[in-house]
Structure formats: structure tokens, C-alpha cells
Amino acid sequence: MSADPANRMGWVPAPQQGWVAPHIASEFPGLGIAWVEVDAKPGRSPHPVRRRLRDLSDRTYGAQAIRLRERPIPWAYRVFYRQIGLDPDRTRTAIEQLTLERLEDGGFRTHGLPADALNIAIVETGVALRAFDAEAIEGRLCIRDSAPGESLAGAPAELAKGTLTIADETRPLGLLFGATGEGFAVERGTRRIAVAAVQVKGVPQIAVEEALWMAAATLEAA
Amino acid sequence: MDGRGDSGGSLITLSLMPALLRQEDFGGLEVAVDERRARRQLRQQIARLEAELAGLFGEAFGHTEVPHRVEAISAQPRVLDLGELEALRDELADRVAEARQALVERRRAEEEMQALVEQMLAAPQDFKWVRISREELGLPGCGHWHSRPRLGPIGMLMGWWRVKVSSGCPLPGRLAAVEHEAEARGEAGI
């Protein structure tokens, strides 16, 4: 997608809605994917982003972490993890993983961009976000199950039939809530970043839009 | 009522009943089991149980350990079949029951301790040297109730017992002083 000035939400591009394979959508009503693309390069986070992380650290306490799984959005992701066979206490949801790291490290540590931008948006909204190299994506993003013989780029083994993936119009980019295929992750040479939000039942559309807006705005401002 | 007098659907349903009892006639009756609907039902139950388990986990945290883990069914995300969803639902239901039981037992133990403290306060001489912490009562903080004699050995001989309530958590400064003292002793080889 090009950054058409007419298709923008404030000073960041408006999110695009991806699609979900119909047989998956009928199993999981409410499942969706949306993404925004921004011209941004990976690198060290500027001072305002690091300050924002520190402010977030000051607002995140152990008591909140314990009650996190009772909040609607983190709970919705935990439920969805269970429903797709994952154990959310082992393969942690994005928000729970970040909160755990905050408690272990004593603060949200900076990992540079785009990770910091995504982390700020995840902590603020609870929505699960992923970053891809936008120039490697062909067409619209979607959530679908893997076809027989498909594998993630760079992975030696084939994906088990029926594995849920985030894909573009030609191939899977990564596992849904898992590893990203080689060549699709944001790397040193990336010039354009796609931030994708996976929506599950119970996560309001407004939260998804806010998460994408927040991440994109942070990346564009950097 | 035998239903034969009903009009419409009920009459048809009852007239099909003998056929339903014969397994081989299922196909002819066009009875299809909607597995997708069953899977949806199970997913709803899983969502409800997960919410319940999350609540129990939060309630028990810091008081007692509650079993809350349910192992992953799959290494990679995929659509679970009916049997797997059913197994997951049952596992979650077991964890909820176990967690609830653990909380009930913990509450019972706390109530027993509360009663013991009240008895101790009423008759300290009957509970010589008994010490109960706030943690055992499910209360925050570091204090405890300790039945001990007044004036040391004299009180012991005279039977002058009382319950002493400790003043709570040690201050950080005091803890640091104890650490420094321990370090100094270590260096001096005491």
C-alpha cells in the first residue's frame, strides 16, 4: 500500500482491513487482522520514546500484573490462545509477556524501533501487534490455515496441515502468535514497516485502531 | 399425552422416534450432527472457565497457590477438533474445581487461626509460646501474635502470661543495619 495522503488518519495512514479464510472465520467469529504501513527504519529509539517507556514502567505494578488476565482484552487473547491449542502461561500473550518482563527487569527496557513503538501500543491498549517488512508483503494480509507442503521461509520443516498463519496473497509470513518467516521480519535494510494487529472476539475495533494509530504515530514521529 | 393429537412438528417427531432408535436409519432420516455448533458451544464454555480461573487465580494470589495450568494441546496454533476442545474444557473445569477447593481450604485454615487468636487473647496461659503470624490469617504485613510470659522467667514461674502483638514489618534501615552487622562479623571472623 502506498502512503496516499488522502487515506490517512490524522498524520498516520488509515488502517487497512485484512481478511480471514471463510472456514476459519466461521470457527472464530470476531477474528480479524488490520494493518498500517509507515515509512520508518529500524534503529535506536529517540529520547521521547524512551521517556514514554519509563513513564509506562512507573504506571505498571505487580498488582496490575496479577489482575491482568481478568481485564477484558488480555482475557480475550488468553481465551483465543486456549481455543487454538496454545497454553497462554507458556506461550504468553503480548501484553502478559511485556508485563512479566517489566516486573523482572524493573522497567520496560528499550529494544529500539520498531519494537518500542509496538510495545508502547501493546501496553496501552492490550492489543497484539506484529511488525513486518512492508516491502516484502504482496497484496493484503490475511489469517488462514497452512496448505499441505507449505513452510515458513527459512524454516526447514513443513508446517503441519491446518497451522494458523498470517499470510499475504502468496505465502505465509509467520505463525499466528508465533515465529516470523525469514525475510518478512523488520531488519536493518527495512525502509517501510507494516504494523499488523490481530483482533480476536472480545477485542473492540476501537482498541485495534487505537493500537495501530499509536504504533504508527510513534514510528512516524521518530 | 402421547402427542398423536398434536399438529405439525411434534407429530412428525414422534412418528420418527422408533426409527431414531435404529442406528442404521440415521442416514435416511437426514440427521446430521452439526459439529461446528458443538465446537462453538465448547469454545464458549472454555471462555467462561478461563474467566473463572483468572478470577480465582487473582483472588488466591499471595494467600495460597492454586492449580491453574493447562498444558498446550498443540505446539503450533490450529483449529482444534471436537475431542480436543472437549478435553481442554474438562481440564479447565478440573482446574477451576481444584482452585476453588484450594481457596475453600485456605479460608477454613484462616478462620481456624482467627479463632485460635481469639482464644489466645482470652486465655494466654492455655497457649504457652504459641505464635501466629498475620500471613496465617490471610492478612497483609509481617506482624504476629505471640503468647509469652510477662517479666520473663518470673512470669513463667508466676503464670503471668500475655499475648504480645508484634509491631509489623522491620524497617528497611533496620534490615540494612542487620546486614552490615552480619558483614562486619563475617569480616572479623566471628
Interface residues (C-beta under 8 A of the other chain):
Chain A: I24 S26 E27 I66 R67 R69 E70 W75 R78 V79 R82 Q83 I84 G85 L86 D87 D89 R90 T91 D145 L159 A160 G162 T163 L164 L175 L176 F177 G178
Chain B: R36 R39 R40 R43 I46 A47 E50 A51 A54 G55 F57 G58 F61 H68 R69 V70 E71 A72 I73 S74 Q76 P77 R78 V79 L80 E84 L85 L88 L92
